[in-house]
């Protein structure tokens, strides 16, 4: 199993890149979001990969970030979605937008991706909604990686242990984090604000 490649970027095109690793050129299929993050041809880069092997096929799919790779893996777990279609979805919807669409049940947004019909969009929502973590939900609600310092998930956990419903806790924590532009609030600050009705 090839999990990543590090080498010289031989060439890149939307949807495809070739990485020279010690004289061996690996063709990697990539989403547009990864294409945008890759350096110029001739420079060194590292790309995360998913090794797709079947009897008649051996393809490498590449990603610039863990979020892209993780979302790709979620998508290929949906019935009827193969790696190529998953790549199309990622090219049309970055991970945050896709997570937001899934959480909000926004079938139309997902259906706007070329190659994705209504039934496929519905399956994506139904099958992925229950796989979203608190961190995914908060990230989609705040529009940024609110869990990056661990505050969001920990604050939600603290509130649920105090009797709040998980959905309510996530919503309130997301609102506080959205207002905390400097990222200075501690977990205790977030919980206190919610317990005091944010007064």
C-alpha positions in Angstrom: 0.0 0.0 0.0 1.4 3.4 -1.1 0.4 6.0 1.5 2.3 9.0 0.2 4.9 10.1 -2.4 7.7 12.6 -2.0 9.7 13.6 -5.0 10.0 16.0 -7.9 6.8 17.2 -9.5 7.5 16.2 -13.1 4.2 17.6 -14.5 0.8 18.7 -13.3 -2.6 19.2 -15.0 -6.1 19.6 -13.6 -7.0 16.1 -12.5 -3.5 14.6 -12.9 0.1 14.8 -11.7 3.3 12.9 -12.3 5.8 12.6 -9.4 9.4 11.5 -10.0 10.5 9.5 -7.0 14.1 8.4 -7.4 13.8 8.1 -11.2 10.4 6.4 -11.2 7.4 8.4 -12.5 4.2 7.9 -10.6 0.9 9.0 -12.3 -1.5 10.3 -9.6 -5.1 11.4 -10.2 -5.9 14.5 -8.1 -8.9 16.8 -7.4 -8.7 20.4 -8.4 -8.2 21.5 -4.8 -4.9 19.5 -4.8 -3.9 20.8 -8.2 -4.1 24.4 -6.8 -1.9 23.6 -3.9 0.9 21.8 -5.8 4.1 23.7 -6.5 5.4 24.4 -10.0 6.8 21.6 -12.1 10.4 20.8 -11.2 9.9 21.5 -7.5 9.9 18.9 -4.7 6.5 18.0 -3.2 4.8 15.5 -1.0 1.4 14.1 -1.9 -0.8 11.8 0.2 -2.1 8.8 -1.8 -4.8 6.2 -1.9 -3.7 3.1 -3.7 -6.7 1.7 -5.7 -6.1 -1.9 -6.9 -8.5 -4.2 -8.7 -7.9 -7.2 -10.9 -7.7 -5.0 -14.0 -6.7 -1.7 -12.6 -4.0 -0.1 -10.4 -4.5 3.7 -9.9 -3.0 6.1 -7.4 -5.2 9.0 -6.2 -3.4 11.9 -4.6 -4.3 14.7 -2.1 -2.5 17.7 -0.7 -4.1 17.5 2.7 -5.4 14.9 5.2 -8.9 16.6 5.0 -9.1 15.9 1.3 -7.9 12.3 1.6 -10.3 11.7 4.5 -13.3 13.1 2.6 -12.3 11.0 -0.4 -12.3 7.9 1.7 -15.7 8.7 3.1 -17.1 9.3 -0.4 -15.8 5.9 -1.8 -17.6 4.3 1.2 -20.9 5.5 -0.2 -22.7 2.8 -2.3 -22.4 3.5 -6.0 -19.5 6.0 -5.7 -16.1 4.9 -7.1 -12.8 6.8 -6.9 -13.2 8.7 -10.1 -16.7 10.1 -9.1 -15.4 10.8 -5.6 -12.6 12.9 -7.2 -15.2 14.8 -9.2 -17.2 15.6 -6.0 -14.0 16.8 -4.3 -13.1 18.9 -7.3 -16.6 20.6 -7.2 -16.9 20.8 -3.4 -14.0 21.3 -1.0 -14.2 19.2 2.2 -15.7 21.9 4.3 -18.4 22.7 1.8 -19.2 19.1 1.3 -19.5 18.5 5.0 -21.7 21.5 5.4 -24.0 20.3 2.6 -24.2 16.8 4.1 -25.0 18.2 7.6 -27.6 20.6 6.3 -29.1 18.0 3.9 -28.4 20.3 0.9 -29.1 17.8 -1.9 -29.1 20.6 -4.5 -25.6 21.8 -3.6 -24.2 18.3 -4.0 -26.2 17.7 -7.2 -24.6 20.8 -8.7 -21.4 18.8 -9.1 -21.1 17.4 -12.7 -21.8 13.7 -12.8 -23.8 13.6 -9.6 -27.5 13.0 -10.0 -30.3 13.4 -7.4 -30.2 9.8 -6.2 -26.4 9.9 -5.7 -26.6 13.2 -3.9 -29.3 11.8 -1.6 -27.2 8.7 -0.9 -24.2 10.9 0.0 -26.3 12.8 2.5 -28.0 9.7 4.0 -24.8 7.6 4.3 -22.4 10.3 5.4 -24.5 12.2 7.9 -24.1 9.7 10.7 -20.4 9.4 10.0 -19.7 13.1 10.7 -17.9 13.7 14.0 -18.5 16.6 16.3 -15.3 18.2 14.9 -16.7 17.8 11.3 -20.0 19.4 12.3 -18.4 22.3 14.1 -15.9 22.8 11.2 -18.9 23.0 8.8 -20.8 25.3 11.1 -18.0 27.8 11.7 -16.5 27.6 8.3 -13.1 27.0 9.7 -11.2 24.2 11.5 -12.6 25.0 14.9 -11.3 21.8 16.4 -7.7 22.5 15.5 -6.7 23.3 19.1 -9.1 20.8 20.6 -11.4 23.4 22.2 -14.5 22.7 20.2 -14.8 19.0 20.7 -13.8 19.3 24.4 -16.3 22.1 25.0 -19.1 20.0 23.4 -18.1 17.0 25.5 -18.2 19.1 28.7 -21.7 20.5 27.8 -23.1 17.1 27.0 -21.8 15.8 30.3 -23.8 18.7 32.0 -27.0 17.5 30.3 -27.1 19.5 27.0 -28.2 17.7 23.9 -25.2 17.2 21.5 -26.9 19.1 18.7 -27.6 22.1 21.0 -24.1 22.0 22.4 -22.5 21.9 18.9 -24.6 24.9 17.8 -23.8 27.0 20.9 -20.1 26.2 20.8 -20.0 27.0 17.0 -21.5 30.4 17.7 -19.0 31.2 20.4 -16.1 30.1 18.3 -17.3 32.2 15.4 -17.2 35.3 17.6 -13.8 34.4 19.1 -11.8 35.9 16.2 -8.5 35.9 18.2 -8.9 32.3 19.4 -8.2 33.4 23.0 -11.1 31.7 24.8 -10.3 28.6 26.8 -12.6 25.6 27.0 -13.7 26.8 30.5 -14.4 30.3 29.0 -16.6 28.8 26.3 -18.5 26.6 28.7 -19.0 29.5 31.2 -20.3 31.8 28.5 -22.9 29.2 27.5 -23.9 28.4 31.1 -24.3 32.1 31.9 -26.4 32.6 28.7 -23.4 34.5 27.3 -24.1 37.6 29.4 
